[in-house]
Amino acid sequence: MHYVLFYDYVPDYLERRGALREAHVALAKATIARGELFLGGAFAGPADGAMIVFSGDSPAVAENFAKADPYVSNGLVTRWWVREWTTVVGKDAAQPVTMEAE
């Protein structure tokens, strides 16, 4: 299954992230190495949040990332939540549908 972690950022996120970015990226790289983090990044124009896609058996994989993320623990994230995402099309879809040729 896929799970999406959403972040809402503080207004001055871009100014404050520098000191925490290395630790945040290290956490992401470790999660990628375990095969849990699929894709992620911040929203642009404005940079007011982020979305990170995880693959796992439960939402705990995304929840644990957020709980360990220095952006969260240091107050750059004002709110986070996880949604299950039923992926049905694309090469990495968790529940692919058969596409019939027309």
For each residue, the residues with C-beta under 8 A, 3 or more apart:
1: 55 56 57 58 84 85 86 94
2: 38 53 54 55 84 85 86 87 94
3: 53 54 55 56 58 59 61 62 82 83 84 85
4: 51 52 53 54 62 82 83 85
5: 40 51 52 53 54 62 63 65 66 80 81 82
6: 49 50 51 80 81 82 83
7: 49 50 51 52 66 71 72 77 79 80
8: 48 49 77 78 79 80
9: 13 42 47 48 49 50 76 77 78
10: 13 16 75 76 77 78
11: 48
12: 15 16
13: 9 10 16 17 47 48 76
14: 17 47
15: 12 18
16: 10 12 13 19 20 76
17: 13 14 20 21 24 71 76
18: 15 21
19: 16
20: 16 17 23 24 70 71 74 76
21: 17 18 24 25
22: 25 26
23: 20 26 27 70
24: 17 20 21 27 28 69 70 71
25: 21 22 28 29
26: 22 23 29 30
27: 23 24 30 31 65 68 69 70
28: 24 25 31 32 37 40 52
29: 25 26 32 33
30: 26 27 33 34
31: 27 28 34 36 37 54 61 65
32: 28 29 35 36 37
33: 29 30
34: 30 31 37
35: 32 55
36: 31 32 54 55 56 61 65
37: 28 31 32 34 40 52 53 54 55 65
38: 2 53 54 55 92
39: 52 53
40: 5 28 37 50 51 52 53
41: 50 51 52
42: 9 47 49 50
43: 46 47 48 49 50 51
44: 47
45:
46: 43
47: 9 13 14 42 43 44
48: 8 9 11 13 43
49: 6 7 8 9 42 43
50: 6 7 9 40 41 42 43
51: 4 5 6 7 40 41 43
52: 4 5 7 28 37 39 40 41 62 65
53: 2 3 4 5 37 38 39 40 85
54: 2 3 4 5 31 36 37 38 61 62 65
55: 1 2 3 35 36 37 38 61 92 94
56: 1 3 36 59 60 61 62
57: 1 61
58: 1 3 61
59: 3 56 62 63 82 84
60: 56 63 64
61: 3 31 36 54 55 56 57 58 64 65
62: 3 4 5 52 54 56 59 65 66 82
63: 5 59 60 66 67 82
64: 60 61 67 68
65: 5 27 31 36 37 52 54 61 62 68 69
66: 5 7 62 63 69 72 77 80 82
67: 63 64 72
68: 27 64 65
69: 24 27 65 66 72 73 77
70: 20 23 24 27 73 74
71: 7 17 20 24 74 76 77
72: 7 66 67 69 76 77 80
73: 69 70
74: 20 70 71
75: 10 78
76: 9 10 13 16 17 20 71 72
77: 7 8 9 10 66 69 71 72 80
78: 8 9 10 75
79: 7 8
80: 5 6 7 8 66 72 77
81: 5 6
82: 3 4 5 6 59 62 63 66
83: 3 4 6
84: 1 2 3 59
85: 1 2 3 4 53
86: 1 2 94 95
87: 2 90 92 93 94 95
88: 93 95 96 97
89: 93 96 97 99
90: 87 93 96
91:
92: 38 55 87
93: 87 88 89 90 96 97
94: 1 2 55 86 87
95: 86 87 88
96: 88 89 90 93
97: 88 89 93
98:
99: 89
100:
101:
102:
